[in-house]
Amino acid sequence: MRPETRYLRLQGDRIAYQAFGEGPPDLVLAPGSFGHLDIAWEDPGITLFYRTLASFCRLIVFDRRGTGISDPLPLDPLPPWESYARELGAVLHEVGAERAALLAEVDAGPTGIFFAATKPERTSALILAHTTARFVAADDYPIGLPAAAAEALVAEIDRLWGSEALAATVAPSRAGDERFRRWFAKLNRAGASPRAAQAFLRALLEVDVRPALPLVQAPTLVLHRPDAQLVPVAHGRYLAEHIPRATLVELPGADPTLVWETPELVLDHIEAFLTGVRRTAAPTRILATVLQRRSRVTVTTSADRLRDPVVLVTRERL
């Protein structure tokens, strides 16, 4: 069953959130710009990932204002990045979490870094995945994207927004799955309008939280795939070198997200980092058949300590 979606109020706006599982530890998924709490649960990969995290912590997820089912924001101009950290703090207060670990992916990275640096008393650990303190190159940051390339990237994402083609950039490991591509396009359209998506992306190109890196006191795990093209691994290595208590783990694959490629390996690293325990028992394989429309789907589940993990492996037409 999906967890209940609730709302909290911040400065008159409503923020949608979910909290499930049992802590300690508490783990917050710091949201990126384009989430949608309800539609995310339609994907078996996300469901597996969330349920596994909730098997060893209390998992807290929310839609940032301006995205998903939270209240909209004026796009011109967007609030400063500090406001996103205030949203995160408001969610922690609402669920009664004095301290929590943060997991921030891609464009949520600056939010996670800023919160950990300015609220050390509320941050027990920080996990940064495929993210960076700055996206655009500068004289003292040559590993960033050149300004022209950054503008071209924004234009390309704007052109593809809400289409199936965007899956090849964000989730190349799943781009060959027609069902996934249709669902992913739906998630994008529900997460943010094209104009909002472009506004969030342009705001991201202006961010620079490098001064906050040495202020992060929490133990930090940096996860990055060297073959991920959207955010090159040099960014992850930079974070690991400039955050005092950081450890870098380079993962196999090319997805710039954690959920769909080698999820068991990713979850093992996260659990070991947060709890000190890493379980590597060989999974038991169970086959099931699910009828979906007129397709037959063969499902493989890894029934180790997890209750409901599901991974789609093949699809045949009936």
Buried (B, 14 or more C-beta within 10 A) or exposed (E): EEBEBBBBEBEEBBBBBBBBBEBBBBBBBBBBBBBBBBBBBEBBBBBBBBBBBBBBBBBBBBBBBBBBBBBEBEBEEBBEBEBBBBBBBBBBEBBEBEBBBBBBBBBBBBBBBBBBBBBBEBBBBBBBBBBBBBBBBEEEBEBBBEEEEBBEBBEEBBEBBBEBBBBEBBBBBBBEBEBBBEBBBBBBBBBBBBEBBBBBBBBBBEBBBBEBBEBBBBBBBBBBBBBBEBBBBBBBBBBBEBBEEBEBBBBEBBBBBBBBBBBBBBBBBBBBBBEEEEEEEEBEEEEEEEEEEEEEBEBBBBEBEBEEBBBBEEEEEE
